[in-house]
Amino acid sequence: MSTLPPCPQCHDEYAYPDGDLLICPSCGHEWHPGETTPSEAAKIWKDANGNVLQDGDTVTLVKDLKIKGSSAVVKVGTKVKNIRLIEGDHDIDCKIDGFGPMQLKSGFVKKV
């Protein structure tokens, strides 16, 4: 039995062949087995304005963010220094003065 690669979009392991395509039953994504997906290429992180982010950049928040599990709010305009880019839904790892370490989404920040 041959093993098929997981879906490049949702990473479901139950993809099945249909002719020369592979199809994911969970999300409906169709792809050719040999094609390179955007996630396999070099990942580029962009801020809310479309500027490319890099490790060590300084950013500011463009939206008030509630902290999960707390009543505290990180206010718009808060400056975050020395960010670190990571894979995942929350793709910025940082430390905010007065709040401590946390992860942010790149869509809620702008590069300074």
N, C-alpha and C positions, 0 to 999 in steps of 0.2 A: 504494500500500500504506500503510495506516495504522499508526502506531506505538502500541503499548500501553504503559501505564506499568509499571515493574517492581513486583514483589511488595513490599508495605509491610513484611512481616515478615523475609524472607530476602534481599530485593533482587535476586532472580533476574530476569533480563530476558526469560524465555521464557513469560510469562503468556499464557493464551489465553482467548477469550470463550466462554461457555456460557450462552446466553440473555441475561439482563441482568446476569449476574455475570462477573467475571474470576477465573480459577483459576490457581494456581501449581502446575506439575507437580513442583517440587522439594519443597515443604513441605506442599502440599495446602491452603493458605490460600485462602479464597474471600472476595471483597469486591466491593462496588459501585464502579464507576469514579469516582463523584463524592464518595464519603464521605471524611471527614477521618479520618486514622489518628491514634492516640495519639502517634506519633513526629513528626507534623507539628504537633501542638498544643504548647503550652509544656511543656518537659521539666521534671519535678520529680524531684530526687534525694532519696532518703531513706536514713537510716542503719539500722543493724541493729535499732533499737528503733522505727522508723517516724517519727522526727523529720525534718522537712524541713531539708536542708542548703543553705547559700548560700556564695558565694565569700567567703573571708576568715574562715570559721568555724575554731574549734579543735576537734579531735576526738581521741579515744584509740582505740587498737586493742583489739578484743575477742577477738583470736586471735593466736597466734604465727604469723608469716609468714616462710617461707623465702625468701631472695632468690635468684632464678633466676641460675644461673651462679656461685654463691658458696656457701660453707659457712656464711655468717652468717645469723642469725635476728633479725628485729625482734620483740621480746618484747611480750606482751600488756600493756596499760597504757601503752605508749609514747605520749606526747602529740605531736600533729602540729599545728603552728600555721599559720594563713594558707593554707588549702587553696584550690585553684582547680578548679572543676567543668568537666569536658570531656565530649564525646560519646565513646562507645565502650564496650568491655567493662570496662576499667579506667577508671572515670569520675572519679577524683580525681587531680589532679596536685599534687604537694607536694614539700617538701624535708624530710628527716628528719635531725636532728642526728646525726652520726656515721656516717651511711649515704649521704647525698647525695640528689639528685633521684630520684624514682621515682613510679610510678602505683599507686594502690590501688583496690580495689573498694569501693563504698559499703556493701556488706553486711558488711564486716569492721571497721567503725568505729562509734563512737557519739559523738554531739555532747556537748561539755562544757558 
